[in-house]
Amino acid sequence: MKLIIKLLIVALVANAAWRIGSAYLSYYRFKDAVTEAAQFGRAKNDEQLRARVMELAQEYDIPLAENAVSVSRDINHTTIDASFERTIDVVPGYKRPFPFTMHVDVIVFDR
C-alpha cells in the first residue's frame, strides 16, 4: 500500500512538472521569437511590430491581450514589454495562475 501511495505522489509531481515546464517552454520560445522579430523583422513602425508580436502570441498559444503589449523604438533601439497570466492545472482539480512578464531590449545597428 505504501508503494502505491509513493507512486501516486511521484506521478502527481511528474504531471505538475510537465505542465508547468511546458508552459515555461512555450513562454521562452515566444520570447525568443519576439526578440528575433525585433532584431531582424521588417516592421516599419510600432504598430506593425505590435501586430507581429500578437501573431507570434497566437502561434505559441500565449494568452496575450492587445493592451498588454508596449513597443517603443528609437533610431537603433527597440523595447518590447508584455505581460500575461496563464492558468495551469498543477494537479487534477487544482488550477493555479502563473504570471509571465517579458522585457525585450534590442539594439540594431543596420536598419
Biotite code that builds the C-alpha atoms (Angstrom):
import biotite.structure as struc

atoms = struc.array([
    struc.Atom([0.000, 0.000, 0.000], chain_id="A", res_id=1, res_name="MET", atom_name="CA", element="C"),
    struc.Atom([2.855, 2.403, 0.815], chain_id="A", res_id=2, res_name="LYS", atom_name="CA", element="C"),
    struc.Atom([4.364, 1.729, -2.593], chain_id="A", res_id=3, res_name="LEU", atom_name="CA", element="C"),
    struc.Atom([1.122, 2.668, -4.347], chain_id="A", res_id=4, res_name="ILE", atom_name="CA", element="C"),
    struc.Atom([0.890, 5.944, -2.405], chain_id="A", res_id=5, res_name="ILE", atom_name="CA", element="C"),
    struc.Atom([4.523, 6.762, -3.187], chain_id="A", res_id=6, res_name="LYS", atom_name="CA", element="C"),
    struc.Atom([3.984, 6.009, -6.871], chain_id="A", res_id=7, res_name="LEU", atom_name="CA", element="C"),
    struc.Atom([0.865, 8.178, -6.874], chain_id="A", res_id=8, res_name="LEU", atom_name="CA", element="C"),
    struc.Atom([2.792, 11.081, -5.324], chain_id="A", res_id=9, res_name="ILE", atom_name="CA", element="C"),
    struc.Atom([5.608, 10.665, -7.851], chain_id="A", res_id=10, res_name="VAL", atom_name="CA", element="C"),
    struc.Atom([3.073, 10.635, -10.688], chain_id="A", res_id=11, res_name="ALA", atom_name="CA", element="C"),
    struc.Atom([1.415, 13.821, -9.399], chain_id="A", res_id=12, res_name="LEU", atom_name="CA", element="C"),
    struc.Atom([4.773, 15.602, -9.076], chain_id="A", res_id=13, res_name="VAL", atom_name="CA", element="C"),
    struc.Atom([5.824, 14.467, -12.554], chain_id="A", res_id=14, res_name="ALA", atom_name="CA", element="C"),
    struc.Atom([2.495, 15.621, -14.001], chain_id="A", res_id=15, res_name="ASN", atom_name="CA", element="C"),
    struc.Atom([2.819, 19.037, -12.349], chain_id="A", res_id=16, res_name="ALA", atom_name="CA", element="C"),
    struc.Atom([6.417, 19.402, -13.535], chain_id="A", res_id=17, res_name="ALA", atom_name="CA", element="C"),
    struc.Atom([5.387, 18.503, -17.083], chain_id="A", res_id=18, res_name="TRP", atom_name="CA", element="C"),
    struc.Atom([2.516, 21.013, -17.189], chain_id="A", res_id=19, res_name="ARG", atom_name="CA", element="C"),
    struc.Atom([4.452, 23.875, -15.608], chain_id="A", res_id=20, res_name="ILE", atom_name="CA", element="C"),
    struc.Atom([7.563, 23.100, -17.650], chain_id="A", res_id=21, res_name="GLY", atom_name="CA", element="C"),
    struc.Atom([5.539, 23.063, -20.876], chain_id="A", res_id=22, res_name="SER", atom_name="CA", element="C"),
    struc.Atom([4.085, 26.488, -20.075], chain_id="A", res_id=23, res_name="ALA", atom_name="CA", element="C"),
    struc.Atom([7.522, 27.956, -19.389], chain_id="A", res_id=24, res_name="TYR", atom_name="CA", element="C"),
    struc.Atom([8.993, 26.343, -22.508], chain_id="A", res_id=25, res_name="LEU", atom_name="CA", element="C"),
    struc.Atom([6.244, 27.911, -24.607], chain_id="A", res_id=26, res_name="SER", atom_name="CA", element="C"),
    struc.Atom([6.930, 31.280, -22.959], chain_id="A", res_id=27, res_name="TYR", atom_name="CA", element="C"),
    struc.Atom([10.673, 31.124, -23.656], chain_id="A", res_id=28, res_name="TYR", atom_name="CA", element="C"),
    struc.Atom([10.102, 30.109, -27.278], chain_id="A", res_id=29, res_name="ARG", atom_name="CA", element="C"),
    struc.Atom([7.702, 33.029, -27.647], chain_id="A", res_id=30, res_name="PHE", atom_name="CA", element="C"),
    struc.Atom([10.195, 35.428, -26.079], chain_id="A", res_id=31, res_name="LYS", atom_name="CA", element="C"),
    struc.Atom([12.955, 34.232, -28.426], chain_id="A", res_id=32, res_name="ASP", atom_name="CA", element="C"),
    struc.Atom([10.661, 34.699, -31.436], chain_id="A", res_id=33, res_name="ALA", atom_name="CA", element="C"),
    struc.Atom([9.779, 38.243, -30.292], chain_id="A", res_id=34, res_name="VAL", atom_name="CA", element="C"),
    struc.Atom([13.466, 39.054, -29.831], chain_id="A", res_id=35, res_name="THR", atom_name="CA", element="C"),
    struc.Atom([14.176, 37.784, -33.330], chain_id="A", res_id=36, res_name="GLU", atom_name="CA", element="C"),
    struc.Atom([11.290, 39.821, -34.754], chain_id="A", res_id=37, res_name="ALA", atom_name="CA", element="C"),
    struc.Atom([12.624, 42.937, -33.034], chain_id="A", res_id=38, res_name="ALA", atom_name="CA", element="C"),
    struc.Atom([16.167, 42.363, -34.297], chain_id="A", res_id=39, res_name="GLN", atom_name="CA", element="C"),
    struc.Atom([15.605, 41.091, -37.806], chain_id="A", res_id=40, res_name="PHE", atom_name="CA", element="C"),
    struc.Atom([11.975, 41.941, -38.541], chain_id="A", res_id=41, res_name="GLY", atom_name="CA", element="C"),
    struc.Atom([10.945, 44.311, -41.262], chain_id="A", res_id=42, res_name="ARG", atom_name="CA", element="C"),
    struc.Atom([8.372, 46.216, -39.213], chain_id="A", res_id=43, res_name="ALA", atom_name="CA", element="C"),
    struc.Atom([8.437, 49.857, -40.234], chain_id="A", res_id=44, res_name="LYS", atom_name="CA", element="C"),
    struc.Atom([6.646, 51.240, -37.168], chain_id="A", res_id=45, res_name="ASN", atom_name="CA", element="C"),
    struc.Atom([5.492, 50.356, -33.659], chain_id="A", res_id=46, res_name="ASP", atom_name="CA", element="C"),
    struc.Atom([2.060, 49.168, -34.765], chain_id="A", res_id=47, res_name="GLU", atom_name="CA", element="C"),
    struc.Atom([3.480, 46.690, -37.261], chain_id="A", res_id=48, res_name="GLN", atom_name="CA", element="C"),
    struc.Atom([5.833, 45.320, -34.617], chain_id="A", res_id=49, res_name="LEU", atom_name="CA", element="C"),
    struc.Atom([2.968, 45.067, -32.101], chain_id="A", res_id=50, res_name="ARG", atom_name="CA", element="C"),
    struc.Atom([0.898, 43.209, -34.704], chain_id="A", res_id=51, res_name="ALA", atom_name="CA", element="C"),
    struc.Atom([3.800, 40.801, -35.263], chain_id="A", res_id=52, res_name="ARG", atom_name="CA", element="C"),
    struc.Atom([4.051, 40.184, -31.502], chain_id="A", res_id=53, res_name="VAL", atom_name="CA", element="C"),
    struc.Atom([0.336, 39.371, -31.417], chain_id="A", res_id=54, res_name="MET", atom_name="CA", element="C"),
    struc.Atom([0.755, 36.960, -34.363], chain_id="A", res_id=55, res_name="GLU", atom_name="CA", element="C"),
    struc.Atom([3.578, 35.235, -32.524], chain_id="A", res_id=56, res_name="LEU", atom_name="CA", element="C"),
    struc.Atom([1.437, 35.009, -29.385], chain_id="A", res_id=57, res_name="ALA", atom_name="CA", element="C"),
    struc.Atom([-1.206, 33.141, -31.371], chain_id="A", res_id=58, res_name="GLN", atom_name="CA", element="C"),
    struc.Atom([1.419, 30.828, -32.896], chain_id="A", res_id=59, res_name="GLU", atom_name="CA", element="C"),
    struc.Atom([2.828, 29.915, -29.483], chain_id="A", res_id=60, res_name="TYR", atom_name="CA", element="C"),
    struc.Atom([-0.596, 29.736, -27.777], chain_id="A", res_id=61, res_name="ASP", atom_name="CA", element="C"),
    struc.Atom([0.149, 32.642, -25.441], chain_id="A", res_id=62, res_name="ILE", atom_name="CA", element="C"),
    struc.Atom([-2.938, 34.340, -23.920], chain_id="A", res_id=63, res_name="PRO", atom_name="CA", element="C"),
    struc.Atom([-1.739, 37.877, -24.620], chain_id="A", res_id=64, res_name="LEU", atom_name="CA", element="C"),
    struc.Atom([-4.141, 40.819, -24.721], chain_id="A", res_id=65, res_name="ALA", atom_name="CA", element="C"),
    struc.Atom([-3.548, 43.615, -27.222], chain_id="A", res_id=66, res_name="GLU", atom_name="CA", element="C"),
    struc.Atom([-3.340, 46.229, -24.471], chain_id="A", res_id=67, res_name="ASN", atom_name="CA", element="C"),
    struc.Atom([-0.743, 44.174, -22.543], chain_id="A", res_id=68, res_name="ALA", atom_name="CA", element="C"),
    struc.Atom([1.970, 44.862, -25.127], chain_id="A", res_id=69, res_name="VAL", atom_name="CA", element="C"),
    struc.Atom([4.013, 48.050, -25.287], chain_id="A", res_id=70, res_name="SER", atom_name="CA", element="C"),
    struc.Atom([6.520, 48.790, -28.031], chain_id="A", res_id=71, res_name="VAL", atom_name="CA", element="C"),
    struc.Atom([8.918, 51.703, -28.143], chain_id="A", res_id=72, res_name="SER", atom_name="CA", element="C"),
    struc.Atom([11.533, 52.349, -30.782], chain_id="A", res_id=73, res_name="ARG", atom_name="CA", element="C"),
    struc.Atom([14.281, 54.887, -31.233], chain_id="A", res_id=74, res_name="ASP", atom_name="CA", element="C"),
    struc.Atom([16.690, 55.027, -34.119], chain_id="A", res_id=75, res_name="ILE", atom_name="CA", element="C"),
    struc.Atom([18.639, 51.870, -33.192], chain_id="A", res_id=76, res_name="ASN", atom_name="CA", element="C"),
    struc.Atom([16.896, 50.772, -30.005], chain_id="A", res_id=77, res_name="HIS", atom_name="CA", element="C"),
    struc.Atom([13.726, 48.703, -29.646], chain_id="A", res_id=78, res_name="THR", atom_name="CA", element="C"),
    struc.Atom([11.996, 47.783, -26.396], chain_id="A", res_id=79, res_name="THR", atom_name="CA", element="C"),
    struc.Atom([9.035, 45.435, -26.099], chain_id="A", res_id=80, res_name="ILE", atom_name="CA", element="C"),
    struc.Atom([7.253, 44.784, -22.805], chain_id="A", res_id=81, res_name="ASP", atom_name="CA", element="C"),
    struc.Atom([4.386, 42.356, -22.320], chain_id="A", res_id=82, res_name="ALA", atom_name="CA", element="C"),
    struc.Atom([2.686, 40.526, -19.506], chain_id="A", res_id=83, res_name="SER", atom_name="CA", element="C"),
    struc.Atom([0.076, 37.817, -19.279], chain_id="A", res_id=84, res_name="PHE", atom_name="CA", element="C"),
    struc.Atom([-1.237, 35.208, -16.898], chain_id="A", res_id=85, res_name="GLU", atom_name="CA", element="C"),
    struc.Atom([-1.734, 31.555, -17.692], chain_id="A", res_id=86, res_name="ARG", atom_name="CA", element="C"),
    struc.Atom([-3.804, 29.217, -15.525], chain_id="A", res_id=87, res_name="THR", atom_name="CA", element="C"),
    struc.Atom([-2.175, 25.806, -15.257], chain_id="A", res_id=88, res_name="ILE", atom_name="CA", element="C"),
    struc.Atom([-3.679, 22.585, -13.915], chain_id="A", res_id=89, res_name="ASP", atom_name="CA", element="C"),
    struc.Atom([-0.939, 21.771, -11.435], chain_id="A", res_id=90, res_name="VAL", atom_name="CA", element="C"),
    struc.Atom([-2.693, 18.606, -10.285], chain_id="A", res_id=91, res_name="VAL", atom_name="CA", element="C"),
    struc.Atom([-6.087, 17.336, -11.390], chain_id="A", res_id=92, res_name="PRO", atom_name="CA", element="C"),
    struc.Atom([-8.685, 19.548, -9.782], chain_id="A", res_id=93, res_name="GLY", atom_name="CA", element="C"),
    struc.Atom([-6.261, 22.295, -8.724], chain_id="A", res_id=94, res_name="TYR", atom_name="CA", element="C"),
    struc.Atom([-5.577, 25.195, -11.069], chain_id="A", res_id=95, res_name="LYS", atom_name="CA", element="C"),
    struc.Atom([-3.123, 27.960, -10.283], chain_id="A", res_id=96, res_name="ARG", atom_name="CA", element="C"),
    struc.Atom([-2.472, 31.197, -12.194], chain_id="A", res_id=97, res_name="PRO", atom_name="CA", element="C"),
    struc.Atom([1.133, 31.793, -13.210], chain_id="A", res_id=98, res_name="PHE", atom_name="CA", element="C"),
    struc.Atom([2.119, 35.362, -14.184], chain_id="A", res_id=99, res_name="PRO", atom_name="CA", element="C"),
    struc.Atom([4.602, 35.871, -17.015], chain_id="A", res_id=100, res_name="PHE", atom_name="CA", element="C"),
    struc.Atom([6.351, 39.139, -17.866], chain_id="A", res_id=101, res_name="THR", atom_name="CA", element="C"),
    struc.Atom([8.561, 39.751, -20.847], chain_id="A", res_id=102, res_name="MET", atom_name="CA", element="C"),
    struc.Atom([11.069, 42.514, -21.454], chain_id="A", res_id=103, res_name="HIS", atom_name="CA", element="C"),
    struc.Atom([12.914, 42.504, -24.776], chain_id="A", res_id=104, res_name="VAL", atom_name="CA", element="C"),
    struc.Atom([15.585, 45.158, -25.249], chain_id="A", res_id=105, res_name="ASP", atom_name="CA", element="C"),
    struc.Atom([17.336, 45.112, -28.622], chain_id="A", res_id=106, res_name="VAL", atom_name="CA", element="C"),
    struc.Atom([19.937, 47.353, -30.229], chain_id="A", res_id=107, res_name="ILE", atom_name="CA", element="C"),
    struc.Atom([20.081, 47.139, -34.022], chain_id="A", res_id=108, res_name="VAL", atom_name="CA", element="C"),
    struc.Atom([22.835, 48.884, -35.939], chain_id="A", res_id=109, res_name="PHE", atom_name="CA", element="C"),
    struc.Atom([21.983, 48.154, -39.550], chain_id="A", res_id=110, res_name="ASP", atom_name="CA", element="C"),
    struc.Atom([18.464, 49.236, -40.416], chain_id="A", res_id=111, res_name="ARG", atom_name="CA", element="C"),
])
